[in-house]
Amino acid sequence: MAGNTFGEIFKVTTFGESHGKALGGVIDGCPAGLALHAEDIQGELNRRRPGQSRYTTPRDEKDKVELLSGVFQGKTTGTPIGFLVWNSDQKSKDYDHLKDTYRPSHADFVYDRKYGRRDHRGGGRSSARETVARVVAGAVARMLLLREGVEVKAYVSAMGPLKVEKPYHQLDLTATEESLIRCPDLSAEKAMKTLIEETAEKGDTLGGTISCIATGVPAGLGEPVFDKLHADLGKAMLSINAVKGFEYGSGFAGTGQYGSTHNDRFIQKEGAVETTTNNSGGIQGGISNGQDIVMRVGFKPIATIMDNQKTINNKGDEVLLEGKGRHDVTVLPRAVPIVEAMAAIVLADHLLRNKIYEQSITK
């Protein structure tokens, strides 16, 4: 299976399945001398792990990370960082009914068609469980970014028909982690909790949107043409399970504006160049301009629902698929750290690329 490596300099390769023995990966390209302990990573994994509240799947995985290489005396050595996260609470028998059956809108059929076989236990490699490795790599990338003054914060900004109406700069994003569903708007959070409970009672699932903001990003990150910063961010987000859409800045809403109202006017402020608005989302011409990078990531409703559905099996016969197992009603609360992780990986990669470029032009 190809396609398990992401990045150019800060490069991440992951492995593992939902019901395999473990998940893990290798982070290559992380500079030497970065302070790093397993505890620094564990906090991010705890935000992603199942069973953290009544609004997530009850699967009980502790997701304890083990650092295998690349760290000595609490600092990175510059060599590949190998890591493992063991699976411990698999209930593979819960998925026996899926062995020969294709779940509607799931990866079951396409994996079977592409590889001629598939791991039906929890979806195998197609399961969102694989994002454990992304979050580990993202935690390392985040620490690298913090050293440069760059922060990445995401939150649930829409769920089903419900939306947070306030712009991000009017929200207290530090309150996101105080919310069980990671929505910092208290009125919207209350309505979203009720919606999750009502949807769970019906055996259905919900989609929505996660907004992500990167602050402190210096101007100059991103490569013209094929490696534009927003293109790499888009690929990163669209590679996450259940993601159906990505936009940055004004996004699709901006297509309905005139250029005269959409343009971000440059100004000089306290010796620095800024813009009066940020419809560009912090990126122009594929390169960061020093303003906040603002993104939105759209997630579809989870394909596996608790209600029975008509589908077909691998022989083409119509069957009734029974809804059972341990599943989230919505991926959104647990996907917030995943979105942050992928944004951090992209920004760390481009930051390192830019440092090499800066060194070359100063020689």
Kinemage of the C-alpha trace (Angstrom):
@kinemage 1
@onewidth
@group {chain A} dominant
@subgroup {mainchain}
@vectorlist {calphas} color= white
{ca met a 1} P 0.000 0.000 0.000
{ca ala a 2} L 1.538 3.287 -1.122
{ca gly a 3} L 0.703 6.752 0.193
{ca asn a 4} L 1.675 6.396 3.849
{ca thr a 5} L 4.332 9.139 3.911
{ca phe a 6} L 3.640 12.874 4.144
{ca gly a 7} L 5.976 15.876 3.940
{ca glu a 8} L 9.225 16.861 2.249
{ca ile a 9} L 11.700 17.729 5.042
{ca phe a 10} L 9.606 17.154 8.167
{ca lys a 11} L 8.491 13.768 6.879
{ca val a 12} L 6.027 11.401 8.551
{ca thr a 13} L 5.462 7.728 7.709
{ca thr a 14} L 2.704 5.870 9.561
{ca phe a 15} L 1.515 2.270 9.879
{ca gly a 16} L -1.115 0.213 11.685
{ca glu a 17} L -4.766 -0.822 11.619
{ca ser a 18} L -7.749 -0.339 13.890
{ca his a 19} L -7.620 -3.890 15.275
{ca gly a 20} L -3.958 -4.696 14.715
{ca lys a 21} L -1.426 -5.047 17.528
{ca ala a 22} L -0.272 -1.439 17.361
{ca leu a 23} L -0.086 1.760 15.384
{ca gly a 24} L 3.039 3.794 14.920
{ca gly a 25} L 5.327 5.685 12.648
{ca val a 26} L 8.610 7.361 11.909
{ca ile a 27} L 9.210 11.122 11.957
{ca asp a 28} L 12.238 12.067 9.868
{ca gly a 29} L 13.748 15.516 9.440
{ca cys a 30} L 13.093 16.850 12.927
{ca pro a 31} L 16.074 19.036 13.882
{ca ala a 32} L 18.360 17.996 16.737
{ca gly a 33} L 18.127 19.709 20.102
{ca leu a 34} L 14.343 20.007 20.390
{ca ala a 35} L 13.240 19.243 23.958
{ca leu a 36} L 10.919 16.229 23.728
{ca his a 37} L 9.443 13.760 26.212
{ca ala a 38} L 6.661 11.216 25.825
{ca glu a 39} L 4.568 13.340 28.213
{ca asp a 40} L 4.674 16.212 25.713
{ca ile a 41} L 2.982 13.988 23.142
{ca gln a 42} L 0.612 12.214 25.522
{ca gly a 43} L -1.434 15.336 26.156
{ca glu a 44} L -2.345 15.564 22.471
{ca leu a 45} L -3.165 11.848 22.260
{ca asn a 46} L -5.462 12.196 25.273
{ca arg a 47} L -7.436 14.811 23.353
{ca arg a 48} L -7.939 12.380 20.448
{ca arg a 49} L -8.438 9.127 22.355
{ca pro a 50} L -11.819 7.350 22.464
{ca gly a 51} L -13.851 7.085 25.642
{ca gln a 52} L -13.000 10.603 26.830
{ca ser a 53} L -16.640 11.662 27.312
{ca arg a 54} L -20.213 10.506 26.802
{ca tyr a 55} L -20.145 12.215 23.405
{ca thr a 56} L -17.515 9.818 21.996
{ca thr a 57} L -17.227 6.088 21.344
{ca pro a 58} L -16.860 3.997 24.527
{ca arg a 59} L -13.866 2.059 23.132
{ca asp a 60} L -11.341 2.250 25.977
{ca glu a 61} L -7.877 2.845 24.532
{ca lys a 62} L -5.283 4.556 26.731
{ca asp a 63} L -3.203 5.432 23.658
{ca lys a 64} L 0.070 5.444 25.572
{ca val a 65} L 2.907 6.472 23.264
{ca glu a 66} L 6.325 4.789 23.334
{ca leu a 67} L 9.286 6.639 21.831
{ca leu a 68} L 11.643 4.089 20.300
{ca ser a 69} L 14.380 6.234 18.794
{ca gly a 70} L 15.533 9.719 17.909
{ca val a 71} L 15.421 11.104 21.468
{ca phe a 72} L 18.273 11.058 23.977
{ca gln a 73} L 18.373 12.728 27.394
{ca gly a 74} L 15.127 14.551 26.668
{ca lys a 75} L 16.156 16.072 23.350
{ca thr a 76} L 15.851 15.065 19.715
{ca thr a 77} L 19.052 13.782 18.143
{ca gly a 78} L 18.250 14.654 14.524
{ca thr a 79} L 17.821 10.973 13.645
{ca pro a 80} L 14.442 9.359 12.833
{ca ile a 81} L 11.963 9.401 15.720
{ca gly a 82} L 10.261 6.008 15.890
{ca phe a 83} L 7.141 5.555 18.021
{ca leu a 84} L 4.443 3.005 18.887
{ca val a 85} L 0.943 3.135 20.351
{ca trp a 86} L -0.417 -0.287 21.309
{ca asn a 87} L -4.041 -1.314 20.754
{ca ser a 88} L -5.606 -2.968 23.794
{ca asp a 89} L -9.415 -2.782 23.645
{ca gln a 90} L -10.278 -4.343 20.304
{ca lys a 91} L -13.546 -6.253 20.078
{ca ser a 92} L -13.103 -7.731 16.628
{ca lys a 93} L -16.129 -10.027 16.913
{ca asp a 94} L -18.304 -6.901 16.832
{ca tyr a 95} L -17.379 -6.637 13.150
{ca asp a 96} L -17.955 -10.250 12.023
{ca his a 97} L -21.192 -9.183 10.318
{ca leu a 98} L -19.134 -6.899 8.023
{ca lys a 99} L -16.813 -9.609 6.717
{ca asp a 100} L -18.686 -9.978 3.423
{ca thr a 101} L -20.865 -6.851 3.548
{ca tyr a 102} L -20.234 -3.331 2.262
{ca arg a 103} L -21.292 -0.443 4.494
{ca pro a 104} L -22.901 2.403 2.475
{ca ser a 105} L -20.496 5.351 1.947
{ca his a 106} L -17.671 3.476 3.718
{ca ala a 107} L -14.307 2.344 2.305
{ca asp a 108} L -15.291 -1.345 2.481
{ca phe a 109} L -16.135 -1.721 -1.213
{ca val a 110} L -13.229 0.277 -2.636
{ca tyr a 111} L -10.626 -1.511 -0.484
{ca asp a 112} L -12.013 -4.856 -1.649
{ca arg a 113} L -11.998 -3.724 -5.275
{ca lys a 114} L -8.470 -2.231 -5.131
{ca tyr a 115} L -6.626 -4.867 -3.074
{ca gly a 116} L -8.786 -7.968 -3.529
{ca arg a 117} L -9.070 -8.293 0.252
{ca arg a 118} L -9.660 -6.103 3.285
{ca asp a 119} L -9.442 -6.082 7.066
{ca his a 120} L -13.088 -5.767 8.092
{ca arg a 121} L -12.264 -5.423 11.800
{ca gly a 122} L -13.082 -1.806 12.517
{ca gly a 123} L -12.200 -0.837 8.966
{ca gly a 124} L -8.522 -1.791 9.182
{ca arg a 125} L -6.301 0.899 7.697
{ca ser a 126} L -9.327 2.933 6.565
{ca ser a 127} L -10.363 3.468 10.186
{ca ala a 128} L -9.899 6.864 11.819
{ca arg a 129} L -7.839 4.957 14.386
{ca glu a 130} L -4.856 5.462 12.056
{ca thr a 131} L -4.916 9.163 12.964
{ca val a 132} L -3.219 8.260 16.259
{ca ala a 133} L 0.103 8.395 14.417
{ca arg a 134} L -0.755 11.756 12.853
{ca val a 135} L -1.421 13.245 16.275
{ca val a 136} L 1.930 11.985 17.601
{ca ala a 137} L 3.754 13.565 14.655
{ca gly a 138} L 1.666 16.708 14.987
{ca ala a 139} L 2.631 17.034 18.655
{ca val a 140} L 6.316 17.033 17.696
{ca ala a 141} L 5.653 19.524 14.887
{ca arg a 142} L 3.708 21.744 17.290
{ca met a 143} L 6.697 21.913 19.658
{ca leu a 144} L 8.936 22.883 16.766
{ca leu a 145} L 6.493 25.630 15.791
{ca leu a 146} L 6.118 26.956 19.331
{ca arg a 147} L 9.876 27.514 19.394
{ca glu a 148} L 9.292 29.882 16.457
{ca gly a 149} L 6.260 31.562 18.024
{ca val a 150} L 3.679 29.781 15.841
{ca glu a 151} L 0.487 28.396 17.413
{ca val a 152} L -2.288 26.282 15.893
{ca lys a 153} L -5.778 26.186 17.411
{ca ala a 154} L -8.937 24.542 16.099
{ca tyr a 155} L -12.527 24.243 17.313
{ca val a 156} L -15.914 22.881 16.261
{ca ser a 157} L -17.623 25.742 14.430
{ca ala a 158} L -20.609 23.886 12.948
{ca met a 159} L -22.480 20.650 13.577
{ca gly a 160} L -25.318 19.547 11.358
{ca pro a 161} L -27.536 22.644 10.892
{ca leu a 162} L -26.001 24.464 13.894
{ca lys a 163} L -23.261 27.081 13.464
{ca val a 164} L -21.089 29.314 15.618
{ca glu a 165} L -21.988 32.761 14.325
{ca lys a 166} L -19.146 34.713 15.966
{ca pro a 167} L -15.835 35.091 14.088
{ca tyr a 168} L -12.884 33.360 15.719
{ca his a 169} L -11.294 36.563 17.021
{ca gln a 170} L -14.413 37.211 19.111
{ca leu a 171} L -14.169 33.786 20.788
{ca asp a 172} L -12.034 32.710 23.718
{ca leu a 173} L -10.248 29.817 22.043
{ca thr a 174} L -8.592 28.892 25.331
{ca ala a 175} L -12.067 27.734 26.403
{ca thr a 176} L -12.214 25.102 23.651
{ca glu a 177} L -10.722 22.373 25.838
{ca glu a 178} L -13.227 23.138 28.605
{ca ser a 179} L -15.990 22.014 26.241
{ca leu a 180} L -16.688 18.273 25.932
{ca ile a 181} L -17.404 18.788 22.228
{ca arg a 182} L -14.631 21.388 21.736
{ca cys a 183} L -16.896 24.305 20.894
{ca pro a 184} L -15.852 27.548 22.658
{ca asp a 185} L -19.218 29.248 22.082
{ca leu a 186} L -21.343 28.297 25.096
{ca ser a 187} L -24.759 28.847 23.493
{ca ala a 188} L -23.832 26.890 20.368
{ca glu a 189} L -22.218 24.170 22.496
{ca lys a 190} L -25.411 23.611 24.461
{ca ala a 191} L -27.470 23.222 21.291
{ca met a 192} L -24.869 20.899 19.769
{ca lys a 193} L -24.879 18.616 22.821
{ca thr a 194} L -28.655 18.319 22.594
{ca leu a 195} L -28.387 17.571 18.873
{ca ile a 196} L -25.831 14.794 19.492
{ca glu a 197} L -28.072 13.179 22.100
{ca glu a 198} L -31.138 13.336 19.856
{ca thr a 199} L -29.198 11.936 16.906
{ca ala a 200} L -27.796 9.081 19.000
{ca glu a 201} L -31.309 8.098 20.083
{ca lys a 202} L -32.279 7.801 16.409
{ca gly a 203} L -29.230 5.661 15.644
{ca asp a 204} L -27.927 8.254 13.196
{ca thr a 205} L -24.754 10.345 12.795
{ca leu a 206} L -23.751 13.982 12.257
{ca gly a 207} L -21.251 15.938 10.168
{ca gly a 208} L -20.010 19.492 10.538
{ca thr a 209} L -17.108 21.901 10.306
{ca ile a 210} L -13.893 22.480 12.227
{ca ser a 211} L -12.233 25.889 11.996
{ca cys a 212} L -8.464 26.092 12.397
{ca ile a 213} L -6.336 29.194 12.951
{ca ala a 214} L -2.542 29.428 12.857
{ca thr a 215} L -1.094 32.548 14.467
{ca gly a 216} L 2.456 33.877 14.446
{ca val a 217} L 3.200 32.395 11.026
{ca pro a 218} L 5.966 34.435 9.388
{ca ala a 219} L 5.596 35.761 5.868
{ca gly a 220} L 7.314 33.652 3.230
{ca leu a 221} L 6.210 30.066 3.913
{ca gly a 222} L 5.072 28.129 0.851
{ca glu a 223} L 6.511 27.297 -2.550
{ca pro a 224} L 5.111 28.775 -5.785
{ca val a 225} L 3.147 26.628 -8.246
{ca phe a 226} L 2.647 23.015 -7.069
{ca asp a 227} L 3.711 23.285 -3.414
{ca lys a 228} L 1.662 26.331 -2.487
{ca leu a 229} L 1.076 26.508 1.261
{ca his a 230} L -2.702 26.323 0.919
{ca ala a 231} L -2.378 23.394 -1.508
{ca asp a 232} L -0.367 21.389 1.015
{ca leu a 233} L -2.756 22.341 3.813
{ca gly a 234} L -5.654 21.254 1.613
{ca lys a 235} L -4.037 17.894 0.895
{ca ala a 236} L -3.299 17.403 4.578
{ca met a 237} L -6.884 18.106 5.616
{ca leu a 238} L -8.482 16.144 2.790
{ca ser a 239} L -6.385 13.117 3.754
{ca ile a 240} L -8.183 12.941 7.118
{ca asn a 241} L -10.961 10.352 7.330
{ca ala a 242} L -14.470 11.685 6.611
{ca val a 243} L -13.277 15.087 5.327
{ca lys a 244} L -15.329 16.283 2.351
{ca gly a 245} L -14.224 19.880 1.980
{ca phe a 246} L -11.478 22.424 2.679
{ca glu a 247} L -11.412 26.176 2.321
{ca tyr a 248} L -9.242 28.983 3.596
{ca gly a 249} L -9.775 32.713 3.998
{ca ser a 250} L -13.082 33.800 2.506
{ca gly a 251} L -13.388 30.423 0.774
{ca phe a 252} L -16.456 29.851 -1.379
{ca ala a 253} L -18.246 32.821 0.182
{ca gly a 254} L -15.598 35.085 -1.335
{ca thr a 255} L -16.551 34.024 -4.848
{ca gly a 256} L -19.731 36.083 -4.529
{ca gln a 257} L -17.902 39.324 -3.760
{ca tyr a 258} L -16.492 42.039 -6.005
{ca gly a 259} L -12.738 42.486 -6.085
{ca ser a 260} L -13.144 45.965 -4.653
{ca thr a 261} L -14.614 44.541 -1.442
{ca his a 262} L -12.623 41.312 -1.338
{ca asn a 263} L -9.122 42.777 -1.685
{ca asp a 264} L -7.038 42.980 1.498
{ca arg a 265} L -5.523 46.475 1.653
{ca phe a 266} L -1.906 46.662 2.817
{ca ile a 267} L -0.969 49.107 5.570
{ca gln a 268} L 2.172 49.943 7.525
{ca lys a 269} L 1.656 49.442 11.262
{ca glu a 270} L 4.393 49.887 13.857
{ca gly a 271} L 7.064 49.173 11.277
{ca ala a 272} L 5.393 46.029 9.943
{ca val a 273} L 3.260 45.330 6.886
{ca glu a 274} L -0.290 44.225 7.696
{ca thr a 275} L -3.653 44.025 5.934
{ca thr a 276} L -6.868 45.719 7.012
{ca thr a 277} L -8.899 42.576 6.282
{ca asn a 278} L -7.939 38.920 5.908
{ca asn a 279} L -10.051 37.521 3.087
{ca ser a 280} L -6.840 35.893 1.830
{ca gly a 281} L -6.711 33.761 4.960
{ca gly a 282} L -3.070 34.611 5.554
{ca ile a 283} L -1.906 33.221 2.205
{ca gln a 284} L -1.384 35.027 -1.109
{ca gly a 285} L 0.118 33.442 -4.189
{ca gly a 286} L 0.557 30.242 -2.200
{ca ile a 287} L 2.885 31.998 0.294
{ca ser a 288} L 2.074 33.116 3.843
{ca asn a 289} L 1.793 36.899 4.241
{ca gly a 290} L 2.243 37.105 8.029
{ca gln a 291} L -1.455 37.357 8.904
{ca asp a 292} L -3.420 34.623 10.680
{ca ile a 293} L -3.920 31.546 8.527
{ca val a 294} L -7.634 30.722 8.704
{ca met a 295} L -9.006 27.386 7.475
{ca arg a 296} L -12.257 25.451 7.634
{ca val a 297} L -12.520 21.685 7.261
{ca gly a 298} L -15.828 19.976 6.467
{ca phe a 299} L -16.581 16.482 7.804
{ca lys a 300} L -19.348 14.228 6.525
{ca pro a 301} L -21.610 12.248 8.875
{ca ile a 302} L -19.970 8.976 9.962
{ca ala a 303} L -20.887 6.190 7.528
{ca thr a 304} L -21.474 3.527 10.196
{ca ile a 305} L -24.859 4.162 11.791
{ca met a 306} L -26.810 2.215 14.414
{ca asp a 307} L -29.963 2.009 12.305
{ca asn a 308} L -30.358 -0.921 9.892
{ca gln a 309} L -29.535 -0.200 6.224
{ca lys a 310} L -30.041 -1.974 2.937
{ca thr a 311} L -26.800 -2.725 1.068
{ca ile a 312} L -25.109 -5.547 -0.857
{ca asn a 313} L -22.504 -8.176 0.004
{ca asn a 314} L -19.393 -9.143 -1.963
{ca lys a 315} L -21.492 -11.487 -4.114
{ca gly a 316} L -23.801 -8.667 -5.163
{ca asp a 317} L -26.759 -9.917 -3.137
{ca glu a 318} L -28.940 -7.348 -1.368
{ca val a 319} L -28.739 -7.734 2.408
{ca leu a 320} L -29.911 -5.885 5.500
{ca leu a 321} L -26.942 -4.453 7.385
{ca glu a 322} L -27.494 -4.512 11.143
{ca gly a 323} L -26.285 -1.436 13.026
{ca lys a 324} L -24.089 -2.440 15.954
{ca gly a 325} L -20.636 -1.915 17.461
{ca arg a 326} L -18.961 1.011 19.228
{ca his a 327} L -18.976 4.195 17.173
{ca asp a 328} L -19.038 7.971 17.549
{ca val a 329} L -22.180 9.925 16.631
{ca thr a 330} L -19.885 12.573 15.143
{ca val a 331} L -16.134 12.707 14.569
{ca leu a 332} L -15.938 16.432 15.302
{ca pro a 333} L -14.825 16.623 18.977
{ca arg a 334} L -12.043 14.066 18.496
{ca ala a 335} L -11.093 15.441 15.069
{ca val a 336} L -10.071 18.848 16.450
{ca pro a 337} L -6.594 17.643 17.554
{ca ile a 338} L -6.242 15.759 14.258
{ca val a 339} L -6.870 18.927 12.234
{ca glu a 340} L -4.398 20.799 14.441
{ca ala a 341} L -1.838 18.016 13.987
{ca met a 342} L -2.008 18.041 10.192
{ca ala a 343} L -1.815 21.845 10.090
{ca ala a 344} L 1.233 21.744 12.391
{ca ile a 345} L 2.967 19.112 10.246
{ca val a 346} L 2.508 21.194 7.084
{ca leu a 347} L 3.662 24.423 8.738
{ca ala a 348} L 6.686 22.748 10.343
{ca asp a 349} L 7.656 21.233 7.001
{ca his a 350} L 7.409 24.575 5.201
{ca leu a 351} L 9.201 26.370 8.021
{ca leu a 352} L 12.166 24.017 7.631
{ca arg a 353} L 12.056 24.355 3.834
{ca asn a 354} L 12.132 28.124 4.189
{ca lys a 355} L 15.106 28.050 6.554
{ca ile a 356} L 17.112 26.170 3.936
{ca tyr a 357} L 16.077 28.729 1.316
{ca glu a 358} L 17.000 31.633 3.585
{ca gln a 359} L 20.437 30.109 4.236
{ca ser a 360} L 21.054 29.716 0.520
{ca ile a 361} L 20.322 33.358 -0.339
{ca thr a 362} L 22.471 34.778 2.461
{ca lys a 363} L 25.630 32.935 1.441
